[in-house]
Amino acid sequence: MSFAALARLQQGLAALSADHLERRRAVLEGPQGAHVTINGQDAVSFCSNDYLGLAADPAIVRAAHGALDQCGVGAGAAHLISGHHRFHHDFEDAFARFVGKSAALLFSTGYMANLAVVTALVGRHGEVFADKLNHASLVDAAQLAGGHFTRYRHGDLAQLEGQLAASRAQERLIVSDLVFSMDGDVVSVDALLDLAERYDAWLYLDDAHGFGVLNGGRGGLTERARASDRVIYLATLGKAAGVSGAAVAAHQTVIDWLVQKARPYIYTTASPPVLAACLLESLRQIEGGDARRARLQQHVAQLRTGLADLKRGTLMPSATPIQPLVVGANAEAVRLSQALRERGLRVPAIRTPTVPANTARLRITLSSAHAADDVARLVDALHALS
Ligand SMILES: *Cc1c(COP(=O)(O)O)cnc(C)c1O
């Protein structure tokens, strides 16, 4: 007997493939880095979030070996049962101190942290206010919270203010990417904080792409935001930090509340403690990482100068390691991405509907692990292809 639901999946997959929207996984051999072996081909990678080249850093790898000998592999239980290891605990303290908040909580992933914070702070009677370009995990989090979900046009704080003024919800939470993941632009933290104060809202900032990179590695919070009880800060730890997980930093009371109420924290096995030991070393590398950040900024400047007079395609105004080159149609982005790949350069094409119509782009990401020569190769190839 035929199984109709399975046949519908097959039709759905065929439709994606026909529309050139099927996603495929490339297989990486060896470590992540500026130079990778991917699908059997050696390539320069402009497609990771390993902005500081820490994913395979020798000091962090040494920390992993040392920790494995001390604590084995598995955490064995959730944090509230018996899985909360000294390494997890010490990392939380070090992270909170580094970003200038009173307490922190370590999660297994940024996705889970976002579900946790939004659902724990906003219930069915609350309202979440979100930038339309926020990361998918923040969209899912607001939907899971089950209250009102109100979105404002990207960066349109006048629209946000109107929405806040009209809100009758008791709990209000403004949530935004701090550095937007597909555009590379940075939110105006103090302007959002002004609105949060004026309309008595929480302000939750997801700094997945700024932590490790901005402000000596401390991320995108301003001094005012560090000091504000209403600001909750998220860093993900699989990007510039080069490891895995995510940390939320906030007022001690917020962290205490999350430990009691956040389901994606409570009902999951703690991450392997070895990862927290790696994160402690990563934090040291980030703190002492001014040379890496300076190199990264040089690469950003080199790319922007090199592509300023490109015939087709425009870099979006970004000072972060995310440098999107907008080329217009989906087909053009795919053509360029494939042609670059044939030259041993990997840059992903980001298409509609992930980004608005006619803004398909190459999402170039830079790392301090790149050499100036890697960036020059990309610039030359793009001129040759455009
Ligand atoms: C990557 C990312 C996340 C998810 O973090 P993971 O640790 O990879 O689950 C959340 N928010 C933003 C803005 C991101 O870019």
The ligand as an SDF file (V2000), in Angstrom:
LIG
                    3D

 15 15  0  0  0  0  0  0  0  0999 V2000
   24.2070   31.3730   14.9090 C   0  0  0  0  0  0  0  0  0  0  0  0
   23.1660   32.2200   15.5460 C   0  0  0  0  0  0  0  0  0  0  0  0
   22.3500   31.7220   16.5710 C   0  0  0  0  0  0  0  0  0  0  0  0
   22.3530   30.2730   16.9570 C   0  0  0  0  0  0  0  0  0  0  0  0
   23.4630   29.9400   17.7240 O   0  0  0  0  0  0  0  0  0  0  0  0
   23.9420   28.4130   17.7630 P   0  0  0  0  0  0  0  0  0  0  0  0
   24.8530   28.3480   18.9280 O   0  0  0  0  0  0  0  0  0  0  0  0
   24.5960   28.1510   16.4630 O   0  0  0  0  0  0  0  0  0  0  0  0
   22.6970   27.5750   17.9570 O   0  0  0  0  0  0  0  0  0  0  0  0
   21.5030   32.5940   17.2150 C   0  0  0  0  0  0  0  0  0  0  0  0
   21.4200   33.8920   16.8360 N   0  0  0  0  0  0  0  0  0  0  0  0
   22.1530   34.3900   15.8390 C   0  0  0  0  0  0  0  0  0  0  0  0
   22.0200   35.8390   15.4610 C   0  0  0  0  0  0  0  0  0  0  0  0
   23.0540   33.5740   15.1440 C   0  0  0  0  0  0  0  0  0  0  0  0
   23.7660   34.0590   14.1310 O   0  0  0  0  0  0  0  0  0  0  0  0
  1  2  1  0
  2  3  1  0
  2 14  2  0
  3  4  1  0
  3 10  2  0
  4  5  1  0
  5  6  1  0
  6  7  2  0
  6  8  1  0
  6  9  1  0
 10 11  1  0
 11 12  2  0
 12 13  1  0
 12 14  1  0
 14 15  1  0
M  END
$$$$
